[in-house]
């Protein structure tokens, strides 16, 4: 057997570089690069291996370990999980910073390969710098915290272990059912140890997207159930996008006249004006989709994990509604006693359509969907129309961005009030132009994820919208975007704190407390110069008042050659409401406040509408 003598770190890098994938007709690297912050635990061995191949396998320096791992996830989402970035950190706090990003990847079923330094396998120098110690178990390190938020976990304590572990990690990240983060803890001494690796371990491998076909019995059962429907509704989730099934979904909707509602992750799998589109569904959805959901007798859930924001905490649907779950993951396909069809969305939709033949939903149901959607769009017209208000609503800013965007521009958000305002009010001119990270709803994804999305497709504009709270939590990748020449448009909607949580707090009858800055324990309310802060990181900073100035600034940002941050103050209490959805949150069952007692009664009313998963 032919071998090559390498350190474990060198062998790891060489293996990653040998992995290939196909996007369309083009063969490209599966791992196009590495985000890295070097420190104690990865700088002396892994950086040596990466530096030697920096021209062919680029390493990008982050400002924060969480941020660079979020950028990797933004990249993976923009690439529809066809390419995967690597993120590496030091031992201890550097690794711990990536745990939150791993949670984002796990929840959203997104791949990223996380490599962190670990303790010495020999334990000779223990305890090492930044090593936590568990008195009853010396094998535990910070890296064990990743076990809850990754799909594959291993600690590499011997150089030969990567021969088995790396292929398993890659297979997990590429599996449409089990896709998610993979983690390897790299013991510091093992990184530098030399081993005679088989040369065939480094032979190029072309990974083709897996498209599992459905069981024929499951498919027939789903077709028979759907044929009985008088009021069918299709819910399209993020799995439609990752399967690249957008066109197949559009054909299915037209052929069988089934109205299509989009989840948060599934937003823009159809253009806004597609005849089958009835709007987003759920807490952040439209009255049109939610009204249809309340009457649907068969719900076809495609590529969605049916999170509570989609289902209205399972209060949206009729008690006797039947579900069909089309999903690559068995776990998701069987939720709420659904008739499961386990398989790839593109394949299943095509085969299900053939099984249905000429069947179409009743015309009166189709007409009902068109009427509901028209009413919702008229409502959105009013919410997003230009205004002269000194403090515009979020929806006015969303409307302005929507009017000035080009067809293929990507708009991105993650946490706070903007997910709702964007999901409800955004009108997509083209598919795959929307990224709302709302599985984990991670504050900080907005800028870092946008940086990764821009790296995935430098030729299109990436517009990220976030609140002042998210900006203050993590903004350093503005600097990353400037350094790397990955221009972003960053829209900061300043409402004076965590206004959407203040909204939830007040909705439960609780006085505003510790969310808006003015309601916090502070000595003095000091306004933040967001534009000046952005300029200090090399970006263009613009502060505006009102929608007129905002539109002018946005045009400047579109024409600019580098990242531009636009700061606009917005009304903290003007929200898009009225979609009829209910969300279960913890509500005090007893209180001295009448307002809380009333909120508890409303909570009980919502619970009475809740559908149990039986």
TORBATOR-869887 format. One line per 2 residues: number of its first residue (from 1); their letters; for each residue x, y, z of C-alpha. Coordinates in steps of 0.001 Angstrom, whole numbers, plus 524288, in hexadecimal, padded with zeros to 5 digits. Each point is the difference from the previous one (the first is absolute). Example, Ala and Ser with C-alpha at 12.3 -4.5 7.8 and 13.67 -1.06 7.14 Angstrom:
2
1 = AS = 8300C 7EE6C 81E78 ~ 8055A 80D70 7FD6C
REM end
This chain:
614
1 = XX = 80000 80000 80000 ~ 8058F 80D26 7FC0F
3 = XX = 800A3 809E6 80AF1 ~ 803B9 80E16 80257
5 = XX = 8060D 8051C 80C8B ~ 7F84C 80B9D 80570
7 = XX = 7FC20 80621 80CB8 ~ 7F1D0 7FDFE 803AE
9 = XX = 7FD1B 80E5E 7FD49 ~ 80661 7FF36 7F29C
11 = XX = 7F879 7F3A5 7FCC3 ~ 7F329 80611 80469
13 = XX = 801F3 80BBC 7F70E ~ 8041F 7F792 7F47F
15 = XX = 7F3D6 7F774 8019A ~ 7F6F1 80BB1 8003D
17 = XX = 80637 8055E 7F3AE ~ 7FDAC 7F30C 7F8F7
19 = XX = 7F144 80080 801F4 ~ 7F844 804D4 7F43C
21 = XX = 7F1C6 802E1 7FD10 ~ 7F7B0 803CC 7F476
23 = XX = 7F81F 80C76 7FEAD ~ 7F856 7FF72 7F379
25 = XX = 8097A 7FB1A 7F5C4 ~ 80C13 8053B 806F4
27 = XX = 808CC 7F7F6 808C9 ~ 804BB 80826 80B8C
29 = XX = 80695 7FDEB 80D37 ~ 7F6D5 7FAC5 80A67
31 = XX = 807B2 80813 809E6 ~ 8035B 80CE8 7F952
33 = XX = 806D8 805F6 80BBC ~ 80209 801AA 80E85
35 = XX = 7FBF6 80A77 809A3 ~ 80A60 80084 80A8B
37 = XX = 803C4 806EA 80C60 ~ 80CD3 7FA1F 80451
39 = XX = 803EB 7FECD 80E17 ~ 804E3 7F687 80A1B
41 = XX = 7FBA1 7F2BD 7FAFF ~ 7FFD4 801DF 7F13E
43 = XX = 80AA2 809C8 7FC60 ~ 80C3D 7F7A9 800B6
45 = XX = 7FBA5 7F413 7F830 ~ 7F35F 802A4 7F8A6
47 = XX = 8044F 80D88 7FBA3 ~ 80CBD 7FA23 7FAF2
49 = XX = 7F838 7F6BC 7F779 ~ 7F6C0 80A96 7FB2E
51 = XX = 80AB0 809E0 7FD2B ~ 806B7 7F682 7F6ED
53 = XX = 7F3F6 7FF48 7F724 ~ 7FAA3 80DB9 801B6
55 = XX = 7FFAD 802B1 7F153 ~ 7F7A4 7F40D 7FCC7
57 = XX = 7F865 7FEF9 80CCA ~ 7FD85 80DD3 804F2
59 = XX = 7FF61 80344 80E67 ~ 7F79F 80B95 80425
61 = XX = 8028D 806C0 80CEC ~ 7F41E 802D4 80846
63 = XX = 7FE45 809DD 80AF1 ~ 7F813 7F72D 808ED
65 = XX = 7FF0B 7F133 7FFFF ~ 7F13D 80031 8009A
67 = XX = 7FF87 809B5 7F4D6 ~ 808B8 7F839 7F6F2
69 = XX = 7F83C 7F37A 80282 ~ 7F36C 80780 7FD35
71 = XX = 8063B 804FC 7F37C ~ 802B1 7F1DD 7FC59
73 = XX = 7F19B 7FCF6 80203 ~ 7FBBC 80BB5 7F7F5
75 = XX = 808E6 7FAE3 7F553 ~ 7FA6C 7F23D 800D1
77 = XX = 7F20F 804ED 7FF6B ~ 802D4 80879 7F428
79 = XX = 80655 7F436 7F97D ~ 7F430 7F771 80334
81 = XX = 808D8 7F715 80813 ~ 807D0 7FC3E 7F3D1
83 = XX = 80CB4 805BD 80572 ~ 804C9 80053 80E07
85 = XX = 80919 80961 806EE ~ 80921 7FC5C 80B11
87 = XX = 80166 807F7 80C7E ~ 80B54 7FDE6 8095E
89 = XX = 802B6 8058B 80D69 ~ 80950 7FE87 80B51
91 = XX = 7FD55 7F84F 80C4E ~ 7F714 8052C 80AC2
93 = XX = 7F8EC 80CEF 7FE0E ~ 8029E 8002E 7F16C
95 = XX = 7F957 7F2DF 7FE8A ~ 7F500 803AC 80953
97 = XX = 7FD15 80BD7 7F791 ~ 7FC6C 7F6D5 7F4CF
99 = XX = 7F5E9 7F853 807D1 ~ 7F54F 809F7 7FD33
101 = XX = 802CA 7FF63 7F176 ~ 7FF9C 7F138 800AC
103 = XX = 7F263 80148 805C6 ~ 7FC0C 80841 7F452
105 = XX = 80522 7F5A7 7F6B5 ~ 7F9CC 7F4B0 80750
107 = XX = 7F2A3 8066C 800FB ~ 7FFF0 80468 7F1D3
109 = XX = 805C8 7F33F 7FACA ~ 80BCE 80710 7FA3F
111 = XX = 80DA5 7FA3B 7FE44 ~ 80C91 805B0 80557
113 = XX = 80C76 7F8FE 80407 ~ 804A2 80513 80D1C
115 = XX = 80E0C 7FD3C 80427 ~ 80457 8040E 80D96
117 = XX = 80C6A 7FDEE 80796 ~ 7FEFE 7F6AE 80B82
119 = XX = 80813 7FB5C 80B93 ~ 80C2B 7F783 7FE44
121 = XX = 7FCCD 7F1B1 7FDC5 ~ 80BE7 7FC87 80839
123 = XX = 7FB14 8089E 80B2A ~ 80E39 80236 80373
125 = XX = 7FEE1 80EE3 80126 ~ 7F23B 8001D 805FA
127 = XX = 7F988 808CA 80355 ~ 8037A 8082D 7F434
129 = XX = 7FCC8 80E31 7FDBA ~ 7F155 8021A 7FDF4
131 = XX = 7FCA4 7F206 803D8 ~ 7F432 7FE19 808C3
133 = XX = 801B1 7F4F8 809C4 ~ 7F563 7F69D 80462
135 = XX = 804A3 7F9C3 80C72 ~ 7F883 7F358 7FDD1
137 = XX = 802B7 7FE92 7F164 ~ 80D08 80483 7FA5B
139 = XX = 7FB78 7FCEA 7F21D ~ 7F655 80B5F 7FF9B
141 = XX = 803D6 80CD3 7F9A4 ~ 7F88E 80BDC 7FB1A
143 = XX = 7FE94 7F8A8 7F340 ~ 7F683 7F66C 80642
145 = XX = 7F643 80B44 8001C ~ 7FEB0 7FE54 7F143
147 = XX = 7F993 7F2B3 8019A ~ 7F2A6 80635 801EA
149 = XX = 800AF 8082F 7F39B ~ 80708 7F808 7F585
151 = XX = 7FC43 7F42E 7F7DE ~ 80D86 7F9D0 80092
153 = XX = 809FF 80132 80B01 ~ 80D66 7FA1C 801D9
155 = XX = 80C80 802B1 80769 ~ 80C57 7FCDE 7F86B
157 = XX = 80A3C 7FB05 8097F ~ 807CE 7F7BC 7F65E
159 = XX = 80437 80436 7F247 ~ 7FA83 7F3D4 7F95A
161 = XX = 7F247 8028E 8054E ~ 7FCE1 809EE 7F55F
163 = XX = 80046 7F514 7F5CF ~ 7F2FC 7FB2E 80558
165 = XX = 7FAB6 80C69 8060A ~ 8012C 809B4 7F4C6
167 = XX = 7F81F 7F809 7F627 ~ 7F554 7FE26 80A1C
169 = XX = 7FFB1 80E8B 802DA ~ 7FEE6 80328 7F181
171 = XX = 7F55C 7F5D1 7FDFD ~ 7F824 805CB 80B2F
173 = XX = 800EF 80DDE 7FACA ~ 7FBAA 7FB8F 7F287
175 = XX = 7F4E6 7F745 80490 ~ 7F305 806E0 7FCE8
177 = XX = 7F9A5 7F9CC 80BF5 ~ 80AEA 801B9 809F9
179 = XX = 80639 80C62 7FAA1 ~ 805D1 808EE 80A25
181 = XX = 80CDB 80406 80628 ~ 80B2B 7F678 801C9
183 = XX = 80A0B 8023B 80AAE ~ 80DB5 7FAF2 80212
185 = XX = 807A6 80312 80C42 ~ 80E55 7FF6B 7FC51
187 = XX = 808FC 7FC3E 80B25 ~ 80BC3 808F2 7FF4B
189 = XX = 80A82 7F59F 8002B ~ 7F8A5 7F769 7F659
191 = XX = 7FF81 80B3B 7F637 ~ 80EB3 7FFC9 7FEC3
193 = XX = 80227 7F14C 80085 ~ 804E5 7F99F 7F379
195 = XX = 7F975 7F436 7F9DE ~ 80193 7F81F 7F374
197 = XX = 7F2DB 802C4 7F98D ~ 7FB1F 7F7AE 7F497
199 = XX = 80107 80800 7F38F ~ 7F289 7FBBB 7FBA6
201 = XX = 7FA66 80761 80BAF ~ 8032A 80C73 7F88E
203 = XX = 7FABE 7FC10 7F2C1 ~ 7F5B6 8099F 7FAE0
205 = XX = 7F1ED 7FC5D 80312 ~ 7F46D 805FB 7F8C4
207 = XX = 7F404 800F9 808C7 ~ 7F306 80058 7F8AE
209 = XX = 7F3A4 804EB 806EE ~ 7F885 7F4AC 805DF
211 = XX = 7F1B7 7FEFC 7FBB3 ~ 7F98A 7F4EE 807AB
213 = XX = 7F3ED 7FACC 7F916 ~ 7F36E 7FDB9 80771
215 = XX = 7FA46 7F2D5 80395 ~ 7F55B 7FCEA 7F603
217 = XX = 7F62D 7FC56 80A82 ~ 8020F 80CE5 806FB
219 = XX = 7FE7C 80732 7F325 ~ 7F356 7F8FB 7FC6B
221 = XX = 7FA48 8026F 80D74 ~ 8032B 80E81 7FEF7
223 = XX = 7FA06 800F1 7F274 ~ 7F375 7F94B 8046E
225 = XX = 7FED2 808FA 80BB9 ~ 8023B 80C24 7F7D2
227 = XX = 7F5EC 7FBBC 7F5FB ~ 7F5CF 80010 80AD9
229 = XX = 8030B 80E20 80396 ~ 7F636 80AC8 7FD7E
231 = XX = 80871 80A93 8061F ~ 80E5E 7FC35 7FE6B
233 = XX = 80B3B 808EA 803E8 ~ 80E73 7FE17 7FD0D
235 = XX = 809DE 80585 809AE ~ 80D59 80200 7F9B5
237 = XX = 80BD3 8001E 80900 ~ 80E8F 801E5 7FEB9
239 = XX = 8019A 7F1FE 7FB60 ~ 7F9FA 80416 7F30A
241 = XX = 80B4D 8096F 7FE13 ~ 80A9E 7F661 8040E
243 = XX = 7FA5C 7F5CA 7F6D4 ~ 7FFEA 80A2F 7F517
245 = XX = 7F1AD 7FC8C 7FE23 ~ 7FACE 80DCD 7FDC9
247 = XX = 7FC19 7FDB2 7F1D3 ~ 7FA35 7F2AC 8031C
249 = XX = 7F80F 80633 80AF1 ~ 7FB08 80A90 7F6C4
251 = XX = 7FBF8 7F5A6 7F60A ~ 7F94F 7F7CF 80A6F
253 = XX = 7F845 80BB8 804E3 ~ 7FB7A 80386 7F248
255 = XX = 7FCD3 7F231 7FB85 ~ 7F819 7FC6B 80C01
257 = XX = 7FB0B 80D8A 8040A ~ 804E7 7FE6C 80DFA
259 = XX = 80248 80CF3 80722 ~ 80DEC 80184 80525
261 = XX = 803A3 80690 80CD7 ~ 80E42 8027E 8035B
263 = XX = 806B4 7FE13 80D15 ~ 80A51 80998 804BC
265 = XX = 80AD7 7F72E 7FABE ~ 7F825 7FDC2 7F3A8
267 = XX = 7FDA6 80E4C 7FCD1 ~ 80263 802F5 7F19F
269 = XX = 7FFBD 7F1F9 7FB30 ~ 7F537 805F2 7F793
271 = XX = 7FFD8 80DC3 7FA8F ~ 7F643 808E5 806AD
273 = XX = 7F701 80083 7F42C ~ 7FFA4 7F169 7FD01
275 = XX = 7F19E 7FC2F 7FE19 ~ 800F6 7F553 80A46
277 = XX = 80647 80878 80A7F ~ 7F70A 80384 80B68
279 = XX = 80A72 8062E 80893 ~ 80845 7FC82 80BC6
281 = XX = 7F9D9 7F7E4 80AC4 ~ 80046 80096 80ECC
283 = XX = 8036E 809F6 80A64 ~ 80825 807BB 7F63E
285 = XX = 7F69F 7FCD4 7F510 ~ 7F46F 80577 7F8AA
287 = XX = 7F1A7 80003 8033D ~ 7FDCC 7F9C0 7F2AF
289 = XX = 8082F 7F3DB 802AA ~ 7FB86 7FF14 80E1E
291 = XX = 7F197 800E2 7FC5D ~ 801AD 7F521 7F619
293 = XX = 80777 7F7D1 809F0 ~ 7F496 80108 80974
295 = XX = 7F706 7F9BE 7F5E5 ~ 80932 7F68B 7F92D
297 = XX = 7FC1D 7F1B4 800CD ~ 80CF4 7FAA6 7FAC2
299 = XX = 80CE7 806F4 80256 ~ 80B8B 7FC14 7F793
301 = XX = 80C3D 803E3 80798 ~ 80BEB 7FFEB 7F705
303 = XX = 80DAD 801A8 80574 ~ 7FBE9 80648 80CCE
305 = XX = 8021B 7FC10 80E12 ~ 7F32A 806CA 803BD
307 = XX = 805AB 808F3 80A5D ~ 7F675 806F9 8090C
309 = XX = 80145 80CCB 7F880 ~ 7FAFD 7F8C3 7F400
311 = XX = 7F4D5 7F8EF 806CB ~ 7FBE0 80AC1 80957
313 = XX = 803E6 7F6E2 80B00 ~ 7F72E 7F614 7F927
315 = XX = 7F40D 808AA 80128 ~ 7FEDA 80396 7F188
317 = XX = 7FA00 7F375 7FAF4 ~ 7F2D3 7F97D 8014D
319 = XX = 7FFB0 7F503 809E0 ~ 7FC74 7F5FC 7F596
321 = XX = 809D8 804A8 7F5D0 ~ 80886 7F535 7FA6A
323 = XX = 80E7D 801E8 7FD2C ~ 80921 7FA95 7F5BC
325 = XX = 80E4D 801C7 8036E ~ 809A3 80052 7F4AA
327 = XX = 80DA9 800AC 8058D ~ 80D5D 7FA01 7FE6F
329 = XX = 8001F 7FE41 80ED3 ~ 7F715 7F582 80583
331 = XX = 7FF21 80799 80CC3 ~ 7F9B7 80BA7 7F92A
333 = XX = 7F7B0 7F833 7F67D ~ 7F872 7F95A 80B03
335 = XX = 7FCC8 80BC7 80876 ~ 7F1DF 80118 8049E
337 = XX = 7FC7E 7F28A 7FAFF ~ 80259 80455 7F21F
339 = XX = 7FF97 7F655 7F4D2 ~ 80EB9 7FFB1 7FDC1
341 = XX = 806A1 8004C 7F2D9 ~ 80E6E 7FF34 8030F
343 = XX = 8081F 804D8 7F4B1 ~ 805BC 80B49 7F877
345 = XX = 7F650 80B04 7FD85 ~ 80344 80144 7F18B
347 = XX = 7FE3D 7F178 7FD87 ~ 7F3F7 7FE69 80890
349 = XX = 7F89F 80BA0 7FA53 ~ 80252 7FAE7 7F246
351 = XX = 7FBD0 7F21D 8032D ~ 7F472 8046D 8082E
353 = XX = 7FB5E 80878 7F4C9 ~ 80055 7F449 7F6FA
355 = XX = 7F884 7F7E7 809F9 ~ 7F58E 80A97 800E0
357 = XX = 7FE49 80065 7F14D ~ 7F5F0 80A33 7FC08
359 = XX = 7FAED 80244 80DBC ~ 7FE39 80E47 80393
361 = XX = 7FB06 806E6 80C16 ~ 7F206 8051F 7FEDE
363 = XX = 7FEFA 80CF5 7F8DE ~ 7F8A9 806AD 80B06
365 = XX = 80B76 7FD26 80934 ~ 809A4 80566 7F625
367 = XX = 7F794 80C34 7FE9A ~ 7FFA3 8015F 80EBF
369 = XX = 80EE8 8000F 80056 ~ 800D1 80A70 7F57B
371 = XX = 7F659 808B4 80735 ~ 806CF 7FE68 80D27
373 = XX = 80D47 802FB 7FA00 ~ 7FACA 80C0B 7F904
375 = XX = 7FA95 80533 80CD4 ~ 80CFF 7FD99 806BA
377 = XX = 80785 806D8 7F545 ~ 7F71D 80BD7 8011B
379 = XX = 8032E 80028 80E83 ~ 80E9C 7FF3D 7FCFE
381 = XX = 7FE64 80B41 7F660 ~ 7FB2A 80882 80B1F
383 = XX = 80A82 7FB79 80978 ~ 80B61 8026A 7F6BE
385 = XX = 7FB93 80C49 7F8F2 ~ 8093A 80BC5 800A3
387 = XX = 7FDDC 808A5 80BE0 ~ 8042D 80D66 804BA
389 = XX = 80021 7FBA3 80E30 ~ 80C03 8042D 8079F
391 = XX = 80058 7F280 8062A ~ 7FBE3 7F654 7F576
393 = XX = 7FC37 7F218 80354 ~ 80892 7F450 7FCCF
395 = XX = 7F657 7FCE9 7F51B ~ 80295 80D22 7F976
397 = XX = 80E96 7FD28 7FFB2 ~ 7FD67 7F24F 7FAB7
399 = XX = 7F766 805D6 7F56F ~ 80A73 809D7 7FC23
401 = XX = 80A7E 7F588 7FEE6 ~ 7F6AF 7F753 7F845
403 = XX = 7FD0A 80ADE 7F655 ~ 80E61 8031E 7FDB5
405 = XX = 8055B 7F21A 7FF50 ~ 803DF 7F942 7F38E
407 = XX = 7F9D9 7F2F9 7FCAA ~ 80B2D 7F756 804C0
409 = XX = 8040E 807D6 80C05 ~ 80029 7F800 80C8F
411 = XX = 7F98A 8058C 80C36 ~ 80404 7F9F1 80CF1
413 = XX = 7FBFE 80100 80E51 ~ 7FF5A 7F795 80C33
415 = XX = 7FAB6 80518 80CE0 ~ 7F785 80A3C 8066E
417 = XX = 7F4A4 80678 7F90B ~ 80555 7FFA0 7F238
419 = XX = 7FD75 7F186 7FD55 ~ 7F17A 80261 8018A
421 = XX = 7FFDE 80CBA 7F88D ~ 807F7 7FA5F 7F4D0
423 = XX = 7F8E3 7F2FE 7FF4F ~ 7F2C0 80694 7FFC0
425 = XX = 80312 80BA8 7F757 ~ 80A93 7FB87 7F68A
427 = XX = 7FC67 7FDA9 7F1CA ~ 809B2 7F753 7F8F7
429 = XX = 80244 80295 7F1AA ~ 8081D 7F3A2 7FEB7
431 = XX = 8020A 7F352 8076A ~ 80AC1 7FE3B 80A20
433 = XX = 8017B 80E69 8032A ~ 7FCB6 7FF79 80E8A
435 = XX = 80749 7FAD7 80BDA ~ 7F991 8010C 80D43
437 = XX = 80731 7F7D7 80A23 ~ 7F4A5 7FD29 80906
439 = XX = 80263 7F20D 80411 ~ 8092F 804AE 80AB6
441 = XX = 7FCB6 80E73 7FE2E ~ 80E05 8035E 80315
443 = XX = 80325 80E41 80279 ~ 80CD3 80258 7F8F8
445 = XX = 7FD4D 7F78E 7F420 ~ 7FB82 80BF6 7F86E
447 = XX = 80D5F 805CB 7FCF2 ~ 80874 7F3CA 800F0
449 = XX = 7F68A 7F7C3 7F81B ~ 7FF35 80AC2 7F5D9
451 = XX = 80ED2 7FFF1 7FECE ~ 7FFA4 7F166 7FD4A
453 = XX = 7F4B5 80160 7F665 ~ 80774 80A77 7F88D
455 = XX = 80BE5 7F72C 7FF40 ~ 7F73A 7F56C 7FA5B
457 = XX = 7FB6E 8090F 7F519 ~ 8081A 80C73 7FEDA
459 = XX = 7F89F 80433 7F3C7 ~ 7F326 8031C 806BB
461 = XX = 7FC7F 80A55 809F2 ~ 7FE2B 7FB1D 80DE0
463 = XX = 7F77B 80895 80898 ~ 7FF73 7FCCF 80E65
465 = XX = 7F5CA 80636 808C7 ~ 8014D 7FFFA 80EBD
467 = XX = 7FC3E 80763 80C25 ~ 808AF 80808 808BE
469 = XX = 80019 7F4EF 809F3 ~ 8059F 7F610 7F680
471 = XX = 809B9 809EF 7FAC6 ~ 80543 802BC 80D96
473 = XX = 800C8 7F189 80305 ~ 808C5 7FC95 7F48C
475 = XX = 80474 80945 7F55D ~ 80E70 7FD11 7FDE4
477 = XX = 7FDFE 7F93E 7F307 ~ 7FD39 80D35 7FA07
479 = XX = 80EB4 8011F 80132 ~ 8018C 7F25F 7FA2F
481 = XX = 7F7DC 803EA 7F437 ~ 80849 80C29 7FE0F
483 = XX = 80CD1 7F89E 80130 ~ 7FBD9 7F578 7F670
485 = XX = 7F949 8090D 7F650 ~ 7F2E2 7F929 801E6
487 = XX = 7F6EB 80BAE 7FF2A ~ 7F386 7FFAE 807FD
489 = XX = 7F4BE 80950 801FB ~ 7FCF0 80032 80E8C
491 = XX = 7F320 80633 80414 ~ 7FF58 802ED 80E98
493 = XX = 7F21B 80282 804A0 ~ 801CB 806AB 80D1B
495 = XX = 7F461 7FE92 80920 ~ 80717 802B5 80CAD
497 = XX = 8023D 7F259 8053E ~ 7F9DE 7F283 7FF1E
499 = XX = 7F2D6 8050C 7FB7B ~ 7FA0B 7F33C 7FB47
501 = XX = 80275 7F99D 80D3B ~ 7FA4C 80C00 80678
503 = XX = 7F427 7FDBA 7F757 ~ 7FEC2 7F1E9 804B5
505 = XX = 801ED 80433 80E0F ~ 7F524 80A27 7FF1E
507 = XX = 7F71F 7F669 7F8D2 ~ 8005D 7F798 80C45
509 = XX = 7FBC5 80B86 8084F ~ 80D88 8029A 8058D
511 = XX = 804EB 80E18 80056 ~ 80B9F 80342 7F746
513 = XX = 80BF7 7FB7B 8077B ~ 80E63 7FE72 7FC68
515 = XX = 7FE04 7FF0E 7F140 ~ 7FF33 80DB4 7FAA8
517 = XX = 80BB8 80804 8044A ~ 7F72E 80A1D 8062D
519 = XX = 7FA21 7F55D 8089C ~ 80D12 7FAA3 8049A
521 = XX = 80848 802E0 80BF3 ~ 80879 80AA7 7FA09
523 = XX = 805B4 80CD4 8048D ~ 7FECB 80704 7F2FD
525 = XX = 7FA2A 7FC92 7F2BF ~ 80B2C 801C5 7F65C
527 = XX = 7FCA2 7FEB6 7F17E ~ 8090C 7F7A4 7F7B9
529 = XX = 80620 805CC 7F3DE ~ 7FE4F 7F3E4 7F792
531 = XX = 8049E 806D4 7F39A ~ 80C30 80512 806BF
533 = XX = 802B8 7F29E 805AA ~ 7FF01 7F9D8 7F283
535 = XX = 80938 80A2F 7FA65 ~ 809DB 7FCAE 80A96
537 = XX = 80061 7F248 7FA1D ~ 8022C 80516 7F246
539 = XX = 7F1F1 7FF66 7FB3D ~ 7F7AD 80B30 7FAFC
541 = XX = 7F6CC 804AE 80AA7 ~ 7F378 80797 7FD79
543 = XX = 7F5F0 80493 809E8 ~ 7F2B8 803BC 7FA86
545 = XX = 7F2E3 804EB 804C7 ~ 7F3BA 7FB48 7F96B
547 = XX = 7FD7D 7F7B6 7F3FB ~ 80370 80A93 7F61D
549 = XX = 80DDF 80154 80528 ~ 800D0 7F147 8018D
551 = XX = 7FCE3 7FD80 7F1B3 ~ 80A5B 809C5 7FBD3
553 = XX = 809FC 7F979 808F1 ~ 7FC59 7F285 7FAF8
555 = XX = 80284 8044D 7F206 ~ 80D5F 804E7 80453
557 = XX = 8029F 7F304 80694 ~ 7FC76 7F88F 7F3A6
559 = XX = 809A3 80839 7F845 ~ 80AD4 7FF2D 80A39
561 = XX = 80BDC 7F73B 7FE8A ~ 800A8 7FBD7 80E38
563 = XX = 7F781 7FC84 80B88 ~ 7F657 80A94 80391
565 = XX = 7F8B1 800EE 80CE2 ~ 7F34A 807CA 7FFE6
567 = XX = 7FAB3 803C8 80D49 ~ 7F1B0 803DC 80149
569 = XX = 7F7C9 801CF 80C2F ~ 7F2E9 7F8EB 7FF91
571 = XX = 7F396 7FFAD 80800 ~ 801DC 7F5F6 80AE8
573 = XX = 7F17E 7FC9F 800E6 ~ 7FAB7 80025 7F226
575 = XX = 7FF5E 7F1B0 7FC23 ~ 7F99A 7F874 7F4F0
577 = XX = 7F51D 7F88A 806C5 ~ 7F31C 7F99A 7FCB6
579 = XX = 803CD 7F2E5 7FA0B ~ 7F7B6 7F862 809C2
581 = XX = 80AED 7F762 80542 ~ 80232 7FC6F 80E45
583 = XX = 80CF6 7FC65 80631 ~ 80131 7F8B3 80CCD
585 = XX = 80946 8064D 8099D ~ 80120 7FE53 80E99
587 = XX = 7F578 8083E 8069B ~ 7FEC2 80252 80EAD
589 = XX = 7F45C 7F874 8052D ~ 7FE69 8093C 80B6B
591 = XX = 80350 80E59 801C9 ~ 7FBD5 80C2A 80765
593 = XX = 7FEAD 8070C 7F2DC ~ 7F30C 7FFC0 7F8DD
595 = XX = 80770 8012F 7F330 ~ 80760 7F354 802B4
597 = XX = 7F37C 7F8FA 803ED ~ 7F9AD 8042E 7F32F
599 = XX = 80BEB 7FB3E 7F8A6 ~ 7FED1 7F2D3 806BD
601 = XX = 7F1D5 7FED7 7FBA6 ~ 80457 802B3 7F212
603 = XX = 80A82 7F5AC 801C3 ~ 7F5D3 7F5F5 80425
605 = XX = 7F7A4 80367 7F434 ~ 80BAF 7FD70 7F732
607 = XX = 80286 7F30E 806DC ~ 7F20D 7FBD4 7FD1E
609 = XX = 802C8 8014C 7F171 ~ 80CA9 7F85F 800ED
611 = XX = 800F0 7F34F 7F888 ~ 806DB 7F4D5 80719
613 = XX = 8099C 7F79E 7F89B ~ 7F78B 7F3D6 8009A
REM end
